[in-house]
Amino acid sequence: MRSIFKHIILLALAISVYAQQTPDSISVSGTLADSVKVNAETPAAVLSDEEKLCKEVAEDIIKIYDSWSPERDYKILYPRVKGFVDDFFAQYPDFDFKVIQKDKLGEKLNDYELRSFVAFKGTKNDKIFEEVSRFITTKDFYWGYISKELDESINKAADKLKKYTLSRKDTLLADQAEYVESLLLESRKYERQLDSIKAMPDEKVIDDLLSDENYNNEMMAIEFKIDSAKTKPEVQAVLERLYRDKDQRILDHIFSKRKELIENKRAEKIDAKDWWVEEKRQTIFDLYELENARLSDLVYGFITPLEEERSITSFDINDEMIKAINNNDPKAEEEFKLQLKHKFYSGLVGAFGSAVIYDEVPVFRTFRTNVLIGTFLFMILFFYIFIKVKRNREKLFIRRIPGLDAIDDAVGRATEMGKPVVYDCGIGYYTQIDTIASMLILRSVAKKVAEFKAEIYVPTCDPIIMQISEEMVASGFLDAGYPEDHKKDNIFFLAADQFAFAAGVAGILSRKKPATAFHFGYYAAESLLISEAGFAAGAIQVAGTTAVAQLPFFITACDYTLIGEELYAAAAYISRDAQ
C-alpha cells in the first residue's frame, strides 16, 4: 500500500508541473530543430550597384550560351568523327579499350596491342581532336553564321561595362593622381633613407653587423687568437698586432656593410622611381582598360556558380565517347553536342573579354597634340633639306670614300688584264638592309663593268637573291647601253649553307683568278675565308659590311674596306643620285 501511495503522489506532481507550462514553451520544445535552422541562416549579402551590374552581365552571357544551338556544327562534325572512328576499328577490329588501362599501369603490351594503341592515340589526338578544334575555333564558327541577335547581345553586355567605366572617368583620374603622388612620396622616402644611411655612424653599422654570422665568426676567431697570445712570452708585441688586425677587420666590415646598405637602398629607390614614371605615363585609355579588366574579373566571379549549375566544363573527346560512337550509342550524339556547346562557351567568354578590355582607342588623342606639332615641324624641315640638297646636289660636298673611288680603277684593271670581276653579297637574307644596300651597289658596279667591256660573276647563297642580282646586273648593263653583253649564266646560286657558300666562292676566286673582287653585304665567320682566297688569287679587293666583328678580317685581307654606314651610302655615292 505504501509503494502504491508513493507512485500516486509522484504522478500528481508531474501533472501539476505540466499544467503550469505555457503553450509557447511547449511549441518551442516541439520545434527545436526548425528554430536552429532559422538561427543558422545568414542574412543575404547586399550587393553594391557595381556588383549588381556585373551579375547582370554574367547572366546575359549565360543567356547567350543557353540560346545557342550546336545542331549545325553537329551535322557537319559528327559524320567526320564517326568516319575516323570507323576507319580505325576497320583497321584494328580486335582493339580492346583495356589496353589503355594496361598502358597507364605500365604493363607490357604485345605487338598488336602496341600498334593498335599508337594508332588509337593518333586517331583521337591527331584526327578527331584536331579536326574538331580546327573547325570549331575558326572565326566563321563563331561569327560567320551566329544570328545577329546573339552577336548584338555580346556587344550589349560588353557595352554595359564600358558605359559604367566611362561614367567613372573623374574617379579614375583622381585615384590615379593620388596613387602617382603616393609613389612619388615613396621614392622621396627612399632618397631620405639613402641619405641617412650615408650619414650613419660606425656604431649604428656595427649594430647591423651583429646580426651577420660571418662577422661574428670572424670576430670570435680573432678573440680566440688574442686569448691564446696572452699565454706566450712576448705578449705585448703579439697582442698589439692582433688588436691592429681586429680594428682593421672591423673597419673593413663597416665599409662593406655600409656599401651594401647603400647599394640595396639605391636599387629600391631606382625601382620606386621607375614605377612612378611608368604609372605617371598612364593615359585615360590605359585606365579604362585596367578598369574594364577589373570589372571583367567581377563578372567571371558571378559566372562561376552559373557554370556549375549547368556543369560547363572544358571541351574534351574522351575514350568513353569514342567507344560509344563505335557502338552507335545514341548517348554519344548527345554528349558530342554537349562538348560542342562547351567549346562554344569557351570562345564566347573569350570574345566577351576581348570586347570589354581591348576597346578601340581614338585615332586622335588630344593630349598628344604637342607630338603632332613636333612631327609636322620635323617633316617640314626634312623635306626642305631634301629639296634643297636635290637642287644643289652638283655643288654638294660628299666626303670621299677611297674604296668606292677605287671601283673605276679596279674594273679598268680587270679589262686591261683580261680577267673577270667577282662580286658576292654575303650570307644575309634578301630582307636585310646590308643585302639591299649590296644590291644597289651591284647595279652601279655592273654598269661600270659593261662600260669597260669586262666580265662579272655573281655567286649567291639564296635563290631569291640570285633573281634580284640577275635583275640588278641586267639593269646595270642596260644603263650602260650594252644589254646584249649581259650573260645570265654568270649569276648563279651556290649554296645556302654558310661554309659551303664560302668554299664555293673561294673555289671561284682560285680558278677564275679575277683581277677584282667585291664583297658587300652581311658576313660572319666566312669573311676571312673568302677575303683570304681573293688575296691569294692576287685580286684587288673592296669589301664592306656592318658586322663589326668581321671588319678586322676585311681590313687585314682587302685593299679597301667600307666601315659601317658607308655601305648604306655607297650606292648614292657612286651614282650621285640621292634617290
Protein Blocks (a to p, Z undefined) as FASTA:
>chain_A
ZZmmmmmmmmmmmmmmmmmpcfklmmmmmmmmmmmmmmmpccdddddfklmmmmmmmmmm
mmmmmmpcfklmmmmmmmmmmmmmmmmmmmmmmbcfklmmmmmnopacdfklmmmmmmmm
mmmmmmmmmmmmmmmmpmklmmmmgcfklmmmmmmmmmmmmmmmmmmmmmmmmmmmmmmm
mmmmmmmmmmmmmmmmmmpcfklmmmmmmmpmklmmmmmmmmmmmmmmmmpmblmlmmmm
mmmmmmmmmmmmmmmmmmmmmmmmmmmmmmmmmmmmmmmmpcfklmmmmmmmmmmmmmmm
mmmmmmmmnopacddddfklmmmmmnopaklmmmmmmmmmmmmmmmmmmmmmmmmmmccd
dfbdfklmmmmmmmmmmmmmmmmmmmmmmmmmmmpccdddfklmmmmmmmmmmmmnopac
dddebjbdfkbmklmmmmmmmmmmmmmmmmnopacddddfbfklmmmmmmmmmmmmmmno
pamlpcfklpccfbfcfklmmmmmmmmmmmnopabdcdeddddfklmmmmmmmmmnopac
ddddfblklmmmmmmmmmbdcehjlmmmmmmmmnopaZZ
